[in-house]
Amino acid sequence: MTFYEWRTQLRIYHALVLLADGHDTTRTAYACGWANPSSFIAAFTNVIGTTPGRYRTSRQTTARA
C-alpha cells in the first residue's frame, strides 16, 4: 500500500465516524481534508462502495431500529 492509499483510507475512516455521528457530506469532506465535496464523494464511493449520503442514511436507519 502506498502512502497515498494509506492516507486516503485514514481520511475515509475519519469520515465514517463523522457521517455516523450525523454530519453532512460537505462538512465531512472539508473536515477530512478534501478540497471539495465532489472529490470526497468519488474517493468515498471508490473505497466504501456507496456514497457518503447513502452511508449516513443507512447508519441513521440502523440506529433507529
C-alpha positions in Angstrom: 0.0 0.0 0.0 1.4 3.4 -0.9 1.4 6.4 1.4 -1.3 8.0 -0.7 -3.6 4.9 -0.4 -2.9 4.7 3.3 -3.7 8.4 3.8 -6.9 8.1 1.8 -8.0 5.1 3.9 -7.3 7.0 7.1 -9.3 10.0 5.9 -12.2 7.8 4.9 -12.2 6.1 8.3 -12.4 9.5 9.9 -15.2 10.4 7.5 -17.1 7.2 8.5 -17.0 8.3 12.1 -18.3 11.8 11.3 -21.0 10.6 9.0 -22.2 8.1 11.6 -22.4 11.0 14.1 -24.8 12.7 11.6 -22.5 15.3 10.0 -23.4 16.2 6.4 -21.3 15.3 3.4 -19.9 18.8 2.8 -18.8 19.4 6.4 -17.3 15.9 6.5 -15.4 16.5 3.2 -13.7 19.6 4.5 -13.1 18.2 8.0 -11.3 15.3 6.5 -9.1 17.4 4.2 -10.7 17.2 0.8 -10.6 20.3 -1.3 -14.3 19.9 -2.4 -17.2 17.6 -1.7 -17.1 16.1 -5.3 -13.6 14.6 -4.8 -14.6 13.3 -1.4 -17.7 11.6 -2.7 -15.6 10.0 -5.5 -12.9 8.7 -3.1 -15.5 7.6 -0.5 -17.5 5.7 -3.1 -14.4 4.0 -4.5 -13.3 2.8 -1.1 -16.6 2.0 0.6 -18.8 1.1 -2.4 -21.6 3.6 -1.6 -22.0 7.3 -1.5 -21.5 9.2 1.8 -25.1 10.3 1.8 -26.4 6.7 1.4 -24.0 5.5 4.1 -25.2 8.2 6.5 -28.8 7.4 5.8 -28.2 3.7 6.4 -26.5 4.4 9.7 -29.4 6.6 10.8 -31.9 4.0 9.8 -29.9 1.3 11.7 -29.7 3.4 14.8 -33.5 3.9 14.9 -34.2 0.2 14.5 
